Structures are given as C-alpha cells and as structure tokens.
Amino acid sequence: MTHGNAPVWHASAGLVARYADGSLAEPDAWSLELHLESCPGCAALVSRAVRATAAGAVLDEVRGAVLGGAPARASRSAPDPASAPALSRTARLLWAAGPAVRGAWLPAVLLVAAGAMALAYGGGVPGTRALLLAVAPVVPVAGVALSYGPHADPLYEVAAAGPRGGLRLALTRTAAVLAVSVPLLTLTGLLLPASGAPAAAAWLLPGLALALGTLALASFVGCRAAAGVTAGGWLVAVGAPVPWAPGGEVTARLAEQLSRCLDGAGAQGGWAAAAALSATLLTLRRPAYDRLIPR
C-alpha cells in the first residue's frame, strides 16, 4: 500500500500467521511488534490471529485479571472513534513515563517543594535552600528506582522484552523523572532565601550524575540497591559534618559542606566528569538491559 509517493508497509497474512504460531524469526517479530505500535489495522489483525491460537484463552484470562472487568465497562461506553488516536497517544505517554511519575513519587516531589517553602516562609526556618539542595540530587535517584525493574512495574517482563524495552525504556522513564524534578526543585530553590547556600541550579550536574550512575550500577545489582548506594553516598557526603555542628548552626554547617561539593568550576567539573563516566559505563553495560536486570 502507498500513501502519496511514500510506500507504507503493512503485515501480510502469512507474516501474521507465522507470528501467531511462534515460527517467525525473532528479528522479524521485533520489527512487526514495533510496527504494531503505530498501526491499529495491523494490530487488530495480529490480535485476531493470536486469539485464534491455543494462547488466546490464556491471554483473555490475563487481560481480565489485569483490567479487572474494564472490557465490560468499555462495551457499555465505547469511546468516540475520532478520539481513539489521541487516547492511544496519551496512554503510550503515561506508560512511557513510568510508575514513578504515575504513582506516589510525584506527590512526594511536590511535598518536598511545598515543605521547603513552608519552612522558609511559614516557619521562619533559616537555611532552607541548603536543606533543599541536600535532598534535591536524590529525588531523581528515587524516581529512577521506582521507574524500572520487577519491583516497580507489574508488566516489567513484558515491557523489557518489547522492541522499545531495555535501556531505551529505562532512559525514557529517567528523562520523565528529570523533566518533572529539575524545573520544580530548581524554581523552588530560586524562591528560597540563599542564606549562604550555593545557587539554586548547582544541584543539576550532581543530580544528573547520580541518576546516570544509578542506571549504570543497576545493570549489576538492580535499581533499588543501586539507588541506595548512590543516594546514600551523597547524603553521607553532605551530611557528615552536620552531627558535630553546634546547636543552631546545623544549616550553616550544611551550607558550608554543600559549597565544597557544589560551588566552583572544580566541583562542577568533577560532577560533569562523573556524569560522562557514568554514561560511558552505561553504554558499555547496555546488553545487560536486554536481559531482565536483578531485583
């Protein structure tokens, strides 16, 4: 089939039949699955073929268990066909954003931002920007930990095995986490009194380096353990001097330590190098994401 002068590929009946009975070569199957994401006609054709096989009954049971009766409700109030493409795109975006952005992580980020503002302007607590900068780099790390892996996504095995799974899916969900946390926390930092703390955007390179480091380490030990190592290391590094600070000087001591970790070309250059090193290691470890990473 063609559209204008550009050829448009669609799945043939023979290709669909071989996919349904499992005899289609894996590269061809991945190519077909990728095509199905943007072609409702071929997707319906494949769905009918698969339902006609012995796996059809099992798939119906799984679908019923996952959706919890949604098909019956859908049959009573089917969406307008004209709105179906928009709904499909929205569903794909929400799925790609990952469990963190769809779940409890997003309210937690909003609570961090609102809490910092409340402490500064409602409670009169000094040094709230320092407190925010100490927490901000671990917020994306927590989002990464909650976005990818068997502990976070009930459909993880299905997603990881798909043509857009693996490292690509992990990076997409990490980008969604950063897209939410970076502007929100940076803007909040700009609105807080400086009180000797570093600039509001000083946490960006550390946050990126820790997120990439978490993804690289996750290829060895899983997302939760990796997030614990990177986030814990950061919190220990910035919070180590605090317990020995005299009373009333906790935030001042924290601001001093943050200045050592964040201020100046040397500190920021070190974080940039750490981010580049983590990205290189992640590239080398990409094949690990083609398999199921550990819990």
Secondary structure by P-SEA (a helix, b strand, c coil): cccccbbbbbbcaaaaaaaaaccccaaaaaaaaaaaaccaaaaaaaaaaaaaccaaaaaaaaaaaaacaaaaaaaaccccccaaaaaaaaaaaaaaaccccccaaaaaaaaaaaaaaaaaccccccaaaaaaaaaccaaaaaaaaaccccccccaaaaaaacccccaaaaaaaaaaaaaccaaaaaaaaaacccccccccccaaaaaaaaaaaaaaaaacccaaaaaaaaaaaaaaaaccccccccccaaaaaaaaaaaaacccaaaaaaaaaaaaaaaaaaaaaaaaaaccccc
